[in-house]
Amino acid sequence: GAVVSQHPSWVICKSGTSVKIECRSLDFQATTMFWYRQFPKQSLMLMATSNEGSKATYEQGVEKDKFLINHASLTLSTLTVTSAHPEDSSFYICSASSPRQIRGNTIYFGEGSWLTVV
Amino acid sequence: QKEVEQDPGPLSVPEGAIVSLNCTYSNSAFQYFMWYRQYSRKGPELLMYTYSSGNKEDGRFTAQVDKSSKYISLFIRDSQPSDSATYLCAMRETSGSRLTFGEGTQLTVNP
């Protein structure tokens, strides 16, 4: 079964509103989670690295005020797309790195969240 | 030059064929290698995870790593239509670092 859960699976919102996406590690504590964006027929583009209890590290070109990341606990990270615009419509995916002693220190992905801004 | 190069395909094979998917990389610091399968409109699913050079087998899947050549492969035996998906190779330098992905290879297994 899934070890990383993402919610919602899909969401439609109006332009100008904010949308929050949750990412949970289900059976391990993840000090580090990653947020990706994926366009059709392209590979995953890393947006930011989320560290529990500290500020996220954003990749070059990703607006930190636009994409707010909060990693408030060892099992939950959230991505909030603020003042969403149609160009923010995309597939957003999170991942979590499991500890070495649990599942061998591998990276698992959530099911992804489809965001459509109308 | 990209750190990780993967043949984008698409690749189309008949059911039962052996499939070979490959990636090359330039960063000799990569130590951990993974293969993910991604179905359309879904998140990537971990298939194989390897650390050392050599082969690792899991059912119909075999992952091969050759660090001296900076080359990794995923072999799928007795391919099934349900194997039709995009396959992504990924690698990272240390246990806590970010993943670097290949572009993905789209595979179609025809019944």
HADDOCK unambig.tbl for C-alpha pairs under 7 A between the chains (distance, minus, plus):
assign (segid A and resid 42 and name CA) (segid B and resid 103 and name CA) 6.62 0.50 0.50
assign (segid A and resid 43 and name CA) (segid B and resid 103 and name CA) 5.02 0.50 0.50
assign (segid A and resid 43 and name CA) (segid B and resid 104 and name CA) 6.26 0.50 0.50
assign (segid A and resid 93 and name CA) (segid B and resid 43 and name CA) 6.54 0.50 0.50
assign (segid A and resid 105 and name CA) (segid B and resid 95 and name CA) 6.63 0.50 0.50
assign (segid A and resid 108 and name CA) (segid B and resid 46 and name CA) 6.61 0.50 0.50
assign (segid A and resid 109 and name CA) (segid B and resid 43 and name CA) 6.14 0.50 0.50
assign (segid A and resid 109 and name CA) (segid B and resid 44 and name CA) 5.97 0.50 0.50
assign (segid A and resid 109 and name CA) (segid B and resid 45 and name CA) 6.73 0.50 0.50
assign (segid A and resid 110 and name CA) (segid B and resid 43 and name CA) 5.75 0.50 0.50
assign (segid A and resid 111 and name CA) (segid B and resid 42 and name CA) 5.48 0.50 0.50
assign (segid A and resid 111 and name CA) (segid B and resid 43 and name CA) 4.23 0.50 0.50
assign (segid A and resid 112 and name CA) (segid B and resid 42 and name CA) 6.05 0.50 0.50
assign (segid A and resid 112 and name CA) (segid B and resid 43 and name CA) 5.02 0.50 0.50
